[in-house]
Amino acid sequence: MIRYVVARTEEHWAAYNDDQHDRQPRPLCEELVALAGHGEGRPALDIGCGAGVETSTLLRAGWRVHAIDSAPGTPERVWRTVGDRDGLTIEVNDLSTLGELPAVDLVYAGYSLPYLAPRDFPRIWAMIRKSLRPGAWLAVNLFGERDSWASNPSETFLTEAAARSLFDGLHIVRFVEEDAPGESYSGLKHWHVFDVIARLQP
Ligand SMILES: C[S@@+](CC[C@H](N)C(=O)[O-])C[C@H]1O[C@@H](n2cnc3c(N)ncnc32)[C@H](O)[C@@H]1O
């Protein structure tokens, strides 16, 4: 198996996100929106929002979205995707520097949390859990230990048991494991990913 250790800098993410405007929304976000229903102006977080493709999906579904990403140029990128729309706030910030997140009814973190350092991940996960109001929905992609990038010590890779334990106290609605080769922005790799949707009991 090929092993990679890649330095994913803010410039790397800016270039990656510049390429994302025209893609379809990720199925996990579409499923989340179908399950959570119309937002009716309720607050949501898009954590590691990238180019804002899923931010746009959430806004169209009636959620007020606070979109966070550390990549330079994020506001311009997200506005380009979203257009002129009410209900959007954008924060350019490194998650590892945040003390707390606003209380929300939905959190979407698409392919962003695995890029946190293992030393930061538990605190940021606790912050995300704390932001969930009763009845809130949470959808995330997590990376598993058999991922091609798992030897990178600055990113977070989990066993299935560790991934599942993150949702203790939540109702897991979907837990799907991908464990197969596939394309990535940096070429062919082995993807080991857990796609999870969970809900805090109302
Ligand atoms: C693979 S991209 C995913 C972007 C988008 N959610 C998507 O699905 O296309 C990972 C995103 O996480 C952001 N990110 C990585 N580490 C971060 C951190 N510590 N704080 C905030 N954002 C971070 C990157 O800037 C990038 O936009």
The ligand as an ORCA input file, in Angstrom:
! r2SCAN-3c Opt
* xyz 0 1
  C     -11.254     18.416      2.371
  S     -11.701     20.074      2.679
  C     -13.466     19.911      2.854
  C     -14.165     21.200      2.490
  C     -15.657     21.026      2.325
  N     -16.309     20.746      3.574
  C     -15.906     19.938      1.319
  O     -16.531     18.932      1.670
  O     -15.435     20.103      0.180
  C     -11.172     20.369      4.348
  C     -11.479     21.788      4.805
  O     -11.205     21.880      6.196
  C     -10.557     23.099      6.435
  N      -9.744     22.947      7.641
  C      -8.737     22.044      7.828
  N      -8.216     22.224      9.057
  C      -8.890     23.229      9.646
  C      -8.820     23.878     10.909
  N      -7.917     23.518     11.833
  N      -9.677     24.887     11.172
  C     -10.597     25.267     10.254
  N     -10.716     24.698      9.036
  C      -9.884     23.691      8.739
  C      -9.712     23.338      5.196
  O      -9.356     24.692      5.038
  C     -10.622     22.820      4.093
  O     -11.429     23.837      3.555
*
